[in-house]
């Protein structure tokens, strides 16, 4: 039977527009509610999805 391999997923978001942009998770995932990231033009953020979480 094949084994399971856990890995992390990195999602990079970059605001390449001339306006501010927001990133918001659609689910709570048990990590505080309503978290929103505001990205100014040229800014970026990385979201890390932990293995097994």
C-alpha positions in Angstrom: 0.0 0.0 0.0 1.4 3.5 -0.8 2.6 5.6 2.0 1.5 9.2 2.8 3.9 12.0 2.3 3.2 15.2 4.2 4.5 18.5 2.7 4.0 22.2 3.1 2.4 24.4 0.5 3.6 28.0 -0.1 1.3 30.4 -1.8 2.9 33.7 -2.9 0.6 36.6 -3.4 2.0 39.7 -5.2 0.0 42.9 -5.8 1.2 44.0 -9.3 -1.5 46.6 -9.7 -1.5 50.3 -9.0 -4.2 49.9 -6.3 -4.3 48.3 -2.9 -5.6 44.7 -2.8 -6.7 42.3 0.0 -6.4 38.6 0.6 -8.9 36.9 2.9 -9.3 33.2 3.7 -12.8 31.8 3.2 -12.5 29.4 6.1 -11.5 29.8 9.8 -9.1 26.8 10.0 -9.1 27.4 13.8 -6.6 30.3 13.5 -8.6 33.4 14.4 -11.4 34.7 12.4 -11.7 37.4 9.8 -8.0 37.7 9.0 -7.4 40.0 6.0 -4.1 41.1 4.5 -3.9 44.5 2.8 -1.3 44.6 0.1 -0.1 48.0 -1.2 1.1 48.2 -4.8 4.3 46.2 -5.2 4.0 44.3 -1.9 3.8 40.6 -1.5 3.0 38.0 1.2 3.5 34.3 1.5 0.9 32.0 3.0 2.3 28.8 4.5 0.0 25.8 4.7 1.5 23.4 7.2 1.6 19.6 6.6 -0.9 17.7 8.6 -2.6 20.8 9.9 
